[in-house]
Amino acid sequence: MTVQNLLDELGYTYPHLVVSVDGNLVRHDAYSETPVPDGADVRAIHLMAGG
């Protein structure tokens, strides 16, 4: 499974995300090629602006 597969499966559609796999940041253009190993610590954070 890749980062993109996981985001799709979990329904993440927000365009501005920061994703890390086991503490390593994943560039947006690498989501479809970055594997997610079994048991990995994956974090997806929505970026928002506000005032």
C-alpha positions in Angstrom: 0.0 0.0 0.0 1.2 3.5 -0.8 0.5 6.8 1.0 -2.0 7.7 -1.8 -3.8 4.4 -1.5 -4.1 4.9 2.3 -5.4 8.5 1.9 -7.9 7.3 -0.7 -9.1 4.4 1.5 -9.6 6.7 4.5 -11.4 9.3 2.5 -8.8 12.1 2.8 -9.7 14.6 0.1 -8.4 17.9 1.5 -5.8 19.4 -0.9 -3.4 20.7 1.7 -2.0 17.8 3.8 1.2 17.1 5.6 1.9 13.4 5.7 4.6 11.6 7.6 5.5 7.9 7.7 7.5 6.7 10.7 8.5 10.4 11.3 9.6 11.0 7.7 7.8 13.7 5.8 6.4 12.6 2.4 6.3 15.1 -0.4 2.9 15.5 -2.1 4.3 14.4 -5.4 5.7 11.2 -3.8 2.4 10.0 -2.3 1.7 7.5 -5.1 5.2 5.9 -4.9 5.9 6.0 -1.1 5.1 2.6 0.5 3.5 2.3 3.9 4.9 -0.7 5.7 2.7 -2.8 8.0 2.6 -1.3 11.5 3.9 2.1 10.3 3.1 5.3 12.2 1.3 7.4 9.6 0.2 10.9 10.4 -1.9 13.2 8.1 -2.4 16.8 9.2 -4.8 19.2 7.4 -3.3 22.6 6.9 -5.7 25.5 7.5 -5.5 29.2 7.5 -7.3 31.5 9.8 -7.3 34.7 11.5 
